[in-house]
Amino acid sequence: KKSVFNKIIGDSQFELEFAAFLENCSDIISFAKNYQSLGFKIEYQGEDGNIHDFFPDFLIKQSEREVYIAETKGREDLDDVRKIKRLQVWCNDVNSAQSERRYIPLYVKQEDWEKYQNGLNFFNDIINLCKLK
Protein backbone atom coordinates (compact mmCIF):
# COMPACT_ATOMS: atom_id res chain seq x y z
CA LYS A 1 0.00 0.00 0.00
CA LYS A 2 2.77 2.47 0.89
CA SER A 3 5.63 1.02 -1.13
CA VAL A 4 6.06 2.31 -4.65
CA PHE A 5 7.02 -1.25 -5.65
CA ASN A 6 4.83 -4.33 -5.45
CA LYS A 7 7.65 -6.44 -3.98
CA ILE A 8 10.32 -5.63 -1.40
CA ILE A 9 13.63 -7.44 -1.52
CA GLY A 10 15.73 -6.69 1.51
CA ASP A 11 19.43 -7.22 2.05
CA SER A 12 18.66 -8.41 5.59
CA GLN A 13 15.82 -9.48 7.85
CA PHE A 14 16.12 -6.09 9.55
CA GLU A 15 15.44 -4.27 6.25
CA LEU A 16 12.36 -6.41 5.69
CA GLU A 17 11.11 -5.68 9.22
CA PHE A 18 11.69 -1.98 8.69
CA ALA A 19 9.81 -2.08 5.36
CA ALA A 20 6.88 -3.84 7.07
CA PHE A 21 6.90 -1.13 9.75
CA LEU A 22 6.82 1.60 7.08
CA GLU A 23 3.97 -0.15 5.32
CA ASN A 24 1.85 0.32 8.44
CA CYS A 25 2.85 3.91 9.25
CA SER A 26 -0.12 6.24 8.96
CA ASP A 27 2.18 9.29 9.04
CA ILE A 28 3.98 8.66 5.75
CA ILE A 29 2.73 8.95 2.18
CA SER A 30 4.98 6.36 0.56
CA PHE A 31 8.40 4.72 0.59
CA ALA A 32 10.79 2.94 -1.71
CA LYS A 33 13.46 0.39 -0.95
CA ASN A 34 16.50 1.61 -2.86
CA TYR A 35 18.07 -0.97 -5.14
CA GLN A 36 21.33 -0.65 -7.03
CA SER A 37 19.39 -0.92 -10.30
CA LEU A 38 17.44 2.27 -9.45
CA GLY A 39 20.64 4.24 -9.78
CA PHE A 40 20.25 6.45 -6.68
CA LYS A 41 23.68 6.51 -5.13
CA ILE A 42 25.95 8.86 -3.28
CA GLU A 43 29.71 8.79 -3.72
CA TYR A 44 31.91 8.85 -0.63
CA GLN A 45 35.57 8.44 0.20
CA GLY A 46 36.18 5.14 1.96
CA GLU A 47 38.68 4.32 4.68
CA ASP A 48 40.95 3.02 1.92
CA GLY A 49 41.06 6.50 0.33
CA ASN A 50 39.15 5.41 -2.79
CA ILE A 51 35.81 6.73 -3.99
CA HIS A 52 32.93 4.27 -3.52
CA ASP A 53 29.19 4.23 -4.20
CA PHE A 54 26.74 4.27 -1.31
CA PHE A 55 23.15 3.16 -1.93
CA PRO A 56 21.00 4.34 1.01
CA ASP A 57 18.39 1.74 1.94
CA PHE A 58 15.11 3.66 1.87
CA LEU A 59 13.52 6.84 0.54
CA ILE A 60 10.52 7.78 2.67
CA LYS A 61 8.07 10.48 1.68
CA GLN A 62 6.49 11.85 4.82
CA SER A 63 4.81 14.80 3.12
CA GLU A 64 4.82 16.43 -0.30
CA ARG A 65 7.81 18.50 0.84
CA GLU A 66 9.76 16.14 3.14
CA VAL A 67 11.68 13.08 2.05
CA TYR A 68 13.77 11.06 4.47
CA ILE A 69 16.74 9.12 3.19
CA ALA A 70 17.19 6.26 5.61
CA GLU A 71 20.07 3.90 6.10
CA THR A 72 19.39 0.82 8.22
CA LYS A 73 22.39 -0.84 9.75
CA GLY A 74 22.99 -4.04 11.64
CA ARG A 75 26.70 -4.56 12.12
CA GLU A 76 28.76 -1.44 11.43
CA ASP A 77 31.99 -1.47 9.46
CA LEU A 78 34.69 1.19 9.12
CA ASP A 79 33.07 2.92 6.15
CA ASP A 80 29.63 3.31 7.74
CA VAL A 81 30.52 6.50 9.63
CA ARG A 82 31.89 7.97 6.40
CA LYS A 83 28.72 7.01 4.49
CA ILE A 84 26.44 8.63 7.05
CA LYS A 85 28.51 11.82 7.19
CA ARG A 86 28.42 11.96 3.40
CA LEU A 87 24.64 11.45 3.44
CA GLN A 88 24.32 14.43 5.79
CA VAL A 89 26.45 16.60 3.49
CA TRP A 90 24.50 15.43 0.44
CA CYS A 91 21.16 16.34 2.04
CA ASN A 92 22.48 19.76 3.12
CA ASP A 93 23.83 20.43 -0.38
CA VAL A 94 20.62 19.42 -2.14
CA ASN A 95 18.51 21.42 0.32
CA SER A 96 20.69 24.49 -0.29
CA ALA A 97 20.37 24.15 -4.06
CA GLN A 98 16.56 23.91 -4.22
CA SER A 99 13.48 24.56 -2.11
CA GLU A 100 10.87 22.25 -3.62
CA ARG A 101 11.62 19.39 -1.22
CA ARG A 102 13.62 18.96 1.94
CA TYR A 103 15.79 15.85 2.17
CA ILE A 104 16.52 14.59 5.67
CA PRO A 105 19.07 11.90 6.60
CA LEU A 106 18.03 9.13 8.96
CA TYR A 107 20.26 6.42 10.43
CA VAL A 108 18.39 3.48 11.95
CA LYS A 109 20.62 1.13 13.92
CA GLN A 110 19.38 -2.39 14.44
CA GLU A 111 20.29 -2.29 18.14
CA ASP A 112 18.01 0.75 18.64
CA TRP A 113 15.28 -0.89 16.57
CA GLU A 114 15.38 -4.07 18.64
CA LYS A 115 15.45 -2.16 21.91
CA TYR A 116 12.52 0.16 21.13
CA GLN A 117 10.50 -1.49 18.35
CA ASN A 118 7.58 -2.43 20.60
CA GLY A 119 7.05 1.27 21.36
CA LEU A 120 7.34 2.39 17.74
CA ASN A 121 3.94 2.97 16.18
CA PHE A 122 4.52 5.90 13.87
CA PHE A 123 7.28 7.09 11.58
CA ASN A 124 7.67 10.11 13.85
CA ASP A 125 8.72 7.69 16.60
CA ILE A 126 11.63 6.55 14.41
CA ILE A 127 12.50 10.16 13.58
CA ASN A 128 12.70 11.05 17.25
CA LEU A 129 14.82 7.98 17.97
CA CYS A 130 17.23 8.13 15.05
CA LYS A 131 17.27 11.54 13.33
CA LEU A 132 20.70 12.85 12.45
CA LYS A 133 21.56 16.42 13.34
N, C-alpha and C positions, 0 to 999 in steps of 0.2 A: 504494500500500500504506500509506503513512504520511500522505498528505494526506487531510483530511476531505472533500475535493471530488474528483470524478472527472476534472476538467480544471483545469489551471493556466493562467491568462492573466496574463502578466507585463507590466509597463510597460516593461521593457527586457530585453535579452539577459542581462544580469547577474542580474536577478531569476529568470529561467528557469534559469540555471546554479545559482543558490543553491537553488532549489526541487529541482532534480535531486540536488544534494548532500544535502539534508535527506532526500529519499526513500530514500537509501542509508545513512543514519546508524543504526547499531544502538543508539545510546545516547539515542534519543528515542522517545517513544510515538507522537506524531502532530504534525502541523502544519497550519496553514491560511494561505493567501495572503489577506490582508485586501483586500477590495474595498469601494469606496464604498457599494455596495448592501447590504453587511452591517451598516452603521451604526456600526461601532466607530471612533470618532474621539476625538481629544483636541484641545481648543481651546488656542490659544496666541496670544500677542500678537506680531504680525509687526514687522519693521523699520519698516513704515509707520505703526505705532501702532494698527492695527486688529486685531480679533480674527478669527482664521482657523481653519479645521478642518485637522487633521493626521491622516492615515490611515496609521498604521505599516504596514509591508509584510507582516510575518509574525507569527503567534502560534505559538509552538513549545512543546509540552508535553514536558518532559524527564522528569518524574515526575508522580505524582498530585498532588503539592504544589507543583511548580515549573513556572512558565510564563514563557518568555522572550518579550519583545515586541521584535522585531528590525526595525530600519530598515536597508535596504541603500541605498547611495548611490554613484553614479558621480561626476558633477560637482556640487560643492557650490554652493549659492547663499547669499545673505545670511541667509535665514530658517532654514537648516538647523541652525545652532548653537542658535537659539531653540527649534526643535522638539525637539531632543535634550535640552536642559535641561528642557523642559516634560515630556518623557517620563520623565525621572528623577524629577521632582517628583511626577508622577502615580503612578508605581510606589511611591514612598515613602508617599504619602498612602493609597493603597489597602492597602498592607501594614500601615499603622498602624491602619486601620479594621477589619481582619478578620485572622483567622489560618488560615483554611481553605487558602488558596493563597498562594504568594509569587510576586510578579510582578517580573521582572528585566529592565531595559532592556539592549539590545544594539545596537551601532552598527557595521555591517559596511561598511567603505569598499572600493570596488572596487579601489583601488590596493593595499590590503593583500591582498585576495582574489587578485588576479593575481600578486602577489609570492610568496605562500605556498600557493596552492591545491594544488600537487602534494604538499605535506606534510600536508594536511588530510584526515584519514580519519574522524574522529569529530566529533560536535557539540562535545564538550569542547575540541577543538583550536580551534574558532572562539571558544568562550567565553574561552579563555586569550589569544587574539589580540586580541579586540575588546571584552571586557566593560567596561562603564562603571562607574565607582566610585560 
